[in-house]
Amino acid sequence: MSREKSSHQKITVNDGIVDKSSSIKIKKERVPQRNKEEIREDVGRFYHKPFDHLEKPASLGGRSIFGLIILTLIIGFIAGALGSMFIFSRDKIVFPWGKEFNLTKYFPEKHVTEITEKNITVSSDIRINELTGDIEKSLVSIFPKKELKDNPSFLDQIYAPWQIKSMGLIISSDGWILTPYPFEEIDIEENAVEETENKKWEVIINGGEIYDLDKVIRDKRTGLTFIKINGNDLPFLELAPFSSINQGQTVLVADKFLRWYVSAIVRSDWRDITKTEDLVRSTDYFSESLLLNNISPNTLGGSFIFNLKGQLVGSSSSDNKKYIPSWQFLKAISYLKENKEIFYPSLGIDYLLIEEAPGLSSALFHDLKEGAIVYGNPTPGLAAYKAGIRNADVIIKFDGQNINKKNNLTYLVSQKSKGEAIHLTILRRGEEQDLTL
């Protein structure tokens, strides 16, 4: 059988079936070769186009270069300032690999400009040094009097710092002094000035002058003690008023050894409330105290708190358990200077501030936002009892002032003088009444 040769073969592709009877022809074609001259012309046209995405940018002008330099300087200045703030706010830098760099060795004093007076700005370190120096002129040291034997040695005669019993603050030019020390060794009547023949105490003021204790009086309400020495034209300090003592305020604290600490008031009306009965306040004693940042009165012993104006903000209590704000004994000092005794008005009212008593179910208090709810009947025989104030009355105004947490009833009562009238506005079962005590 002979086989016929063909120059091409017919193939049909149909759904995967190959049919050799198809008329499709497959043939090879050669790509024509380009000569070197044509290739060279194409390359030349590519690189000499009038515009292309690879075209290099125009050169920068003089103004652009100057602007770039200014921008770089500004960024560098900001970075330097932030770095300086980081460094100068620390005593040391600890690197991630554990090595420490002591900054105080190279920068012994850190000055932060933050206090401006009469358009003169000074650094806080300098200002605080001047302020503590001025305050120390009014601080005194209280010592037990030395009982020396015959021919005492030179050193035995010296009143040494570790022998200080307490510190005091001169509050009048004629020698009245405030101190947290209770002088339990002396038999004295509370709230009344006692002449004392007790010569077992010495008071040493700044500069080394020594005075005997002449008079003493203990404040029953605050537990603080006032003593008197026979002095004239003594440097004394003012007390900070109620409105100037605020949380967040920077203060200076001095202990009896005149060591100074910088702190801040965390709460100006701190109350240690651990049970619901602690919410009850009284017009006849103080329950608020000052809470400081990182400083506790029991760690410093007797100490005083001052603001940056050099005014007394508070004193540690006689038992060193709390700081008593100055407004609690401000009126007592004023009365003591004028009348040689301490006086506080007593109304005999226990009360709850509405702001501190959410959740009361009685309809009598639902719509009230402020005021003092009388808790129980007033103490018999005292002014509120005589005026007819009853349990569950709501005192909403005191001498025309609204009663609230910032203007509480205890503070307002404490500011009244002996014999001065008190005007109250109360709500009794929803009806207003005006009373005079």
C-alpha positions as CSV (number, residue, x, y, z in Angstrom):
1,M,0.0,0.0,0.0
2,S,1.4,3.3,-1.0
3,R,1.3,6.4,1.5
4,E,0.6,9.8,0.0
5,K,2.8,12.6,1.5
6,S,1.3,16.0,2.1
7,S,2.9,19.3,3.0
8,H,0.2,20.0,5.6
9,Q,-2.3,18.2,7.7
10,K,-5.9,19.1,8.5
11,I,-6.9,19.2,12.2
12,T,-10.3,20.1,13.7
13,V,-10.5,21.0,17.4
14,N,-14.1,20.5,18.7
15,D,-14.8,20.2,22.4
16,G,-11.7,18.3,23.0
17,I,-12.1,16.0,20.0
18,V,-9.5,16.1,17.4
19,D,-10.8,15.6,13.8
20,K,-8.2,15.2,11.2
21,S,-10.7,16.2,8.6
22,S,-10.6,19.8,9.7
23,S,-9.5,22.4,7.1
24,I,-7.4,24.5,9.6
25,K,-3.8,24.9,8.4
26,I,-0.8,25.6,10.6
27,K,2.2,27.1,9.1
28,K,5.4,28.7,10.4
29,E,6.5,32.2,9.6
30,R,9.8,33.9,10.2
31,V,10.0,37.3,12.0
32,P,11.9,39.8,9.8
33,Q,15.2,40.9,11.2
34,R,15.8,44.7,12.0
35,N,19.1,46.2,11.1
36,K,21.3,48.2,13.6
37,E,20.5,51.5,12.1
38,E,16.8,51.2,12.7
39,I,17.4,50.1,16.3
40,R,19.7,53.1,16.9
41,E,17.0,55.5,15.6
42,D,14.3,54.1,17.9
43,V,16.6,54.5,21.0
44,G,17.4,58.1,20.0
45,R,13.7,58.9,19.7
46,F,13.0,57.4,23.2
47,Y,15.6,59.6,25.0
48,H,14.9,62.8,23.1
49,K,11.1,63.0,23.7
50,P,10.0,66.6,24.8
51,F,8.4,65.1,28.1
52,D,8.6,61.8,29.9
53,H,7.8,60.4,33.3
54,L,11.5,59.8,33.9
55,E,12.3,63.4,33.2
56,K,14.4,64.9,36.1
57,P,12.7,67.7,38.1
58,A,13.6,71.3,37.6
59,S,16.4,72.7,39.8
60,L,15.4,74.5,43.1
61,G,15.5,78.2,43.1
62,G,17.1,80.4,45.8
63,R,13.9,81.0,47.7
64,S,13.1,77.3,47.9
65,I,16.5,76.5,49.3
66,F,16.1,79.3,51.9
67,G,12.7,78.0,53.0
68,L,14.0,74.5,53.3
69,I,16.8,75.7,55.6
70,I,14.3,77.7,57.8
71,L,12.0,74.6,58.1
72,T,15.0,72.4,59.1
73,L,16.0,75.0,61.8
74,I,12.5,75.1,63.2
75,I,12.2,71.3,63.5
76,G,15.7,71.2,65.1
77,F,14.7,73.9,67.6
78,I,11.5,72.0,68.6
79,A,13.4,68.7,69.0
80,G,16.0,70.4,71.1
81,A,13.4,72.1,73.4
82,L,11.6,68.8,73.9
83,G,14.9,67.1,74.7
84,S,15.9,69.8,77.2
85,M,12.5,69.5,78.9
86,F,13.1,65.7,79.2
87,I,16.6,66.0,80.6
88,F,16.1,68.9,83.0
89,S,13.0,67.5,84.5
90,R,15.0,64.5,85.8
91,D,17.9,63.9,88.1
92,K,19.2,60.9,86.1
93,I,18.6,59.1,82.8
94,V,18.5,55.3,82.8
95,F,19.4,53.7,79.4
96,P,17.7,50.5,78.2
97,W,20.8,48.5,78.7
98,G,20.8,49.5,82.4
99,K,23.5,52.2,82.5
100,E,22.6,55.4,84.5
101,F,23.7,58.9,83.7
102,N,23.7,61.3,86.7
103,L,22.6,64.7,85.5
104,T,23.0,66.5,88.8
105,K,26.8,66.0,88.5
106,Y,26.8,68.2,85.4
107,F,23.7,70.3,86.1
108,P,23.7,70.9,89.9
109,E,20.7,73.3,89.9
110,K,17.5,73.0,88.0
111,H,15.7,76.3,87.5
112,V,12.1,76.3,86.1
113,T,10.8,79.7,85.3
114,E,7.2,79.7,86.5
115,I,6.6,82.6,89.0
116,T,6.1,86.1,87.8
117,E,5.7,89.1,90.1
118,K,5.4,92.8,89.0
119,N,6.6,91.8,85.5
120,I,9.8,90.3,86.9
121,T,10.2,86.6,86.2
122,V,12.4,84.6,88.5
123,S,13.2,80.9,88.8
124,S,11.2,78.9,91.3
125,D,14.3,77.7,93.1
126,I,15.3,81.2,93.9
127,R,11.8,82.3,94.8
128,I,11.3,79.3,97.2
129,N,14.6,80.0,98.9
130,E,13.6,83.6,99.5
131,L,10.1,82.6,100.7
132,T,11.3,79.9,103.2
133,G,13.8,82.4,104.5
134,D,11.0,84.9,105.2
135,I,8.8,82.3,106.8
136,E,11.5,81.1,109.1
137,K,11.7,84.5,110.7
138,S,8.2,83.8,112.2
139,L,8.9,80.2,113.2
140,V,10.1,79.3,116.8
141,S,11.5,76.2,118.5
142,I,10.0,75.0,121.8
143,F,12.4,73.2,124.2
144,P,12.1,71.8,127.7
145,K,14.1,74.1,129.9
146,K,17.5,72.9,130.8
147,E,18.1,72.0,134.4
148,L,21.8,72.6,134.6
149,K,24.1,71.5,137.5
150,D,26.8,73.7,138.9
151,N,29.5,74.5,136.5
152,P,27.9,72.9,133.4
153,S,30.1,72.3,130.4
154,F,30.0,74.6,127.4
155,L,28.2,72.0,125.3
156,D,25.7,71.1,128.0
157,Q,24.4,74.7,127.9
158,I,23.5,74.5,124.2
159,Y,19.9,73.8,123.0
160,A,20.6,71.3,120.3
161,P,18.2,70.6,117.4
162,W,17.4,67.0,118.5
163,Q,16.1,68.4,121.8
164,I,13.3,70.4,120.1
165,K,9.9,69.3,121.5
166,S,7.8,71.1,118.9
167,M,7.7,74.1,116.6
168,G,5.5,77.2,116.8
169,L,4.4,80.0,114.5
170,I,4.2,83.7,115.7
171,I,0.7,85.0,114.8
172,S,0.9,88.4,116.5
173,S,3.6,91.1,117.0
174,D,3.1,91.0,120.8
175,G,4.0,87.3,121.1
176,W,1.1,85.0,120.5
177,I,2.3,81.7,119.1
178,L,0.4,78.8,117.5
179,T,1.7,75.3,118.1
180,P,0.4,71.7,117.6
181,Y,2.0,70.6,120.9
182,P,-0.7,70.0,123.5
183,F,1.4,70.8,126.6
184,E,-0.3,68.1,128.6
185,E,2.3,68.6,131.3
186,I,0.6,71.9,132.2
187,D,-2.9,71.8,133.8
188,I,-4.9,74.3,131.8
189,E,-8.5,75.0,131.1
190,E,-9.6,74.7,127.5
191,N,-10.6,77.8,125.6
192,A,-9.5,80.1,128.5
193,V,-6.2,81.9,128.9
194,E,-4.2,80.6,131.8
195,E,-1.3,82.6,133.4
196,T,1.4,80.0,134.0
197,E,4.2,80.0,136.5
198,N,5.5,76.9,134.8
199,K,9.1,77.8,133.9
200,K,10.0,74.5,132.4
201,W,9.7,75.6,128.8
202,E,11.8,77.9,126.6
203,V,10.8,79.4,123.3
204,I,13.7,80.3,121.0
205,I,12.9,82.6,118.0
206,N,14.9,83.0,114.9
207,G,18.1,84.7,115.8
208,G,18.6,82.9,119.0
209,E,16.6,85.0,121.5
210,I,15.2,82.9,124.4
211,Y,11.8,83.6,126.0
212,D,9.9,82.0,128.9
213,L,6.4,80.7,128.5
214,D,4.0,83.3,129.9
215,K,0.4,82.3,128.9
216,V,-1.1,79.2,127.4
217,I,-4.6,78.4,126.1
218,R,-5.8,75.2,124.4
219,D,-8.4,75.3,121.6
220,K,-11.0,72.7,122.4
221,R,-12.4,72.5,118.9
222,T,-9.2,72.0,116.9
223,G,-6.9,70.6,119.7
224,L,-4.2,73.2,118.9
225,T,-2.5,75.3,121.6
226,F,-1.8,79.0,121.7
227,I,1.1,80.2,123.9
228,K,2.2,83.7,124.8
229,I,5.7,85.2,125.3
230,N,6.6,88.7,126.4
231,G,7.7,90.1,123.1
232,N,7.3,93.2,121.0
233,D,7.4,94.0,117.3
234,L,7.9,90.3,116.5
235,P,7.6,89.2,112.8
236,F,4.4,87.3,112.3
237,L,2.5,85.6,109.5
238,E,-1.0,85.9,108.2
239,L,-3.4,82.9,107.8
240,A,-4.8,81.9,104.4
241,P,-8.5,82.6,104.1
242,F,-11.0,79.8,103.3
243,S,-11.5,80.8,99.6
244,S,-7.8,80.6,98.8
245,I,-7.3,77.0,99.8
246,N,-7.9,74.8,96.8
247,Q,-7.0,71.3,95.6
248,G,-4.1,71.2,93.2
249,Q,-2.5,74.2,95.0
250,T,1.3,74.0,95.4
251,V,2.4,74.3,99.1
252,L,5.5,74.3,101.2
253,V,5.7,72.1,104.3
254,A,8.1,72.7,107.2
255,D,8.8,70.3,110.0
256,K,10.2,71.1,113.5
257,F,13.7,70.8,112.3
258,L,13.1,73.3,109.5
259,R,13.4,70.8,106.8
260,W,11.3,71.9,103.8
261,Y,9.2,69.9,101.4
262,V,7.3,70.9,98.3
263,S,3.9,69.3,97.9
264,A,0.4,69.9,96.6
265,I,-3.1,69.9,98.1
266,V,-4.9,66.7,96.9
267,R,-8.1,67.5,98.8
268,S,-8.9,70.7,100.7
269,D,-12.0,69.2,102.3
270,W,-10.9,65.6,103.0
271,R,-13.1,63.4,105.2
272,D,-12.3,59.9,106.1
273,I,-15.6,58.2,105.5
274,T,-15.8,54.5,106.1
275,K,-19.5,54.1,107.1
276,T,-22.7,56.0,106.4
277,E,-22.7,57.5,109.9
278,D,-19.5,59.4,108.9
279,L,-21.6,61.4,106.5
280,V,-23.3,63.2,109.4
281,R,-21.7,66.6,110.1
282,S,-22.1,68.9,113.0
283,T,-22.2,72.7,113.4
284,D,-20.2,72.3,116.6
285,Y,-17.0,70.5,115.4
286,F,-14.9,70.3,112.2
287,S,-14.7,67.1,110.2
288,E,-12.6,68.3,107.2
289,S,-8.9,68.1,106.9
290,L,-6.2,68.8,104.3
291,L,-4.8,65.9,102.2
292,L,-1.4,66.4,100.7
293,N,0.4,64.6,97.9
294,N,3.0,62.1,99.3
295,I,3.2,63.8,102.7
296,S,1.5,62.5,105.9
297,P,1.5,64.5,109.2
298,N,2.5,61.4,111.2
299,T,5.7,61.0,109.2
300,L,6.9,64.6,109.9
301,G,5.6,65.1,113.4
302,G,4.5,68.6,114.2
303,S,4.6,70.6,110.9
304,F,3.1,73.6,109.2
305,I,1.8,74.1,105.6
306,F,2.3,77.4,103.7
307,N,1.2,78.7,100.3
308,L,3.4,80.6,97.9
309,K,2.3,83.9,99.3
310,G,3.9,82.9,102.7
311,Q,0.5,82.5,104.4
312,L,-0.3,79.7,106.8
313,V,-2.5,77.1,105.1
314,G,-2.7,74.5,107.8
315,S,-1.1,72.8,110.9
316,S,-0.7,69.2,111.9
317,S,-3.1,68.2,114.7
318,S,-1.8,67.6,118.2
319,D,-1.9,63.8,117.6
320,N,-0.2,64.2,114.2
321,K,-3.1,62.3,112.5
322,K,-4.3,65.0,110.1
323,Y,-3.7,68.5,108.8
324,I,-6.1,71.1,110.1
325,P,-6.9,73.9,107.5
326,S,-6.2,77.4,108.7
327,W,-9.8,78.6,108.2
328,Q,-10.9,76.3,111.1
329,F,-8.9,78.4,113.7
330,L,-8.7,81.8,111.8
331,K,-11.7,83.2,113.7
332,A,-10.4,81.8,117.0
333,I,-7.1,83.7,116.6
334,S,-8.9,86.9,115.8
335,Y,-11.1,86.5,118.8
336,L,-8.1,85.6,121.0
337,K,-6.2,88.7,120.1
338,E,-9.1,91.0,121.0
339,N,-10.6,89.2,124.0
340,K,-7.9,87.0,125.4
341,E,-10.1,83.9,125.0
342,I,-11.3,81.5,122.3
343,F,-15.0,81.5,121.2
344,Y,-17.0,79.4,118.8
345,P,-20.8,79.7,118.3
346,S,-22.6,76.4,119.1
347,L,-26.0,75.7,117.4
348,G,-26.3,72.0,118.4
349,I,-27.3,70.7,114.9
350,D,-26.2,67.5,113.3
351,Y,-26.9,67.5,109.6
352,L,-26.4,65.9,106.2
353,L,-25.5,67.8,103.0
354,I,-28.0,66.9,100.3
355,E,-25.1,66.7,97.8
356,E,-23.5,64.0,99.9
357,A,-26.8,62.0,100.4
358,P,-28.0,60.6,97.0
359,G,-30.7,58.0,97.1
360,L,-33.0,59.5,99.7
361,S,-36.5,58.1,99.1
362,S,-38.6,60.7,100.9
363,A,-40.5,63.0,98.5
364,L,-39.5,65.9,100.8
365,F,-35.9,65.8,99.3
366,H,-36.4,64.7,95.7
367,D,-36.3,68.1,94.0
368,L,-33.6,69.6,96.2
369,K,-30.1,70.1,94.8
370,E,-28.5,71.9,97.8
371,G,-29.1,72.4,101.5
372,A,-28.5,70.7,104.9
373,I,-31.0,68.2,106.3
374,V,-31.3,68.3,110.1
375,Y,-30.4,64.8,111.4
376,G,-32.2,64.3,114.7
377,N,-33.4,67.0,117.0
378,P,-30.9,69.7,118.0
379,T,-29.1,69.6,121.4
380,P,-31.5,70.8,124.1
381,G,-30.7,74.2,125.5
382,L,-28.7,75.4,122.5
383,A,-29.7,78.1,120.0
384,A,-31.2,75.8,117.3
385,Y,-33.3,73.9,119.9
386,K,-34.6,77.2,121.3
387,A,-35.5,78.5,117.8
388,G,-37.7,75.4,117.2
389,I,-35.6,73.6,114.5
390,R,-36.7,70.0,114.2
391,N,-35.6,66.7,112.7
392,A,-35.8,66.6,108.9
393,D,-36.0,70.3,108.5
394,V,-33.9,71.5,105.5
395,I,-31.7,74.5,106.1
396,I,-31.3,76.1,102.6
397,K,-29.9,79.6,103.5
398,F,-27.6,81.0,106.2
399,D,-27.7,84.8,106.4
400,G,-28.9,84.8,102.8
401,Q,-26.2,82.5,101.5
402,N,-27.0,79.1,99.9
403,I,-25.9,76.0,101.9
404,N,-23.8,73.6,99.8
405,K,-20.5,71.6,100.0
406,K,-18.4,74.6,99.2
407,N,-20.3,76.8,101.6
408,N,-21.1,74.4,104.3
409,L,-23.0,75.1,107.5
410,T,-20.1,74.4,109.9
411,Y,-17.8,76.9,108.2
412,L,-20.5,79.6,108.1
413,V,-21.4,79.1,111.8
414,S,-17.7,79.3,112.9
415,Q,-17.3,82.7,111.3
416,K,-20.0,84.3,113.6
417,S,-18.9,86.4,116.6
418,K,-20.1,86.2,120.1
419,G,-23.7,87.6,120.4
420,E,-24.1,88.1,116.7
421,A,-27.5,87.1,115.3
422,I,-27.9,84.2,112.8
423,H,-30.7,84.2,110.1
424,L,-31.7,80.9,108.7
425,T,-34.2,80.0,105.9
426,I,-35.5,76.4,106.3
427,L,-37.9,74.1,104.4
428,R,-40.4,72.3,106.6
429,R,-42.6,69.9,104.6
430,G,-42.0,72.0,101.5
431,E,-42.8,75.4,103.1
432,E,-40.2,78.0,103.6
433,Q,-39.7,79.6,107.0
434,D,-37.3,82.3,108.2
435,L,-35.8,81.9,111.7
436,T,-33.5,84.2,113.7
437,L,-31.2,82.6,116.3
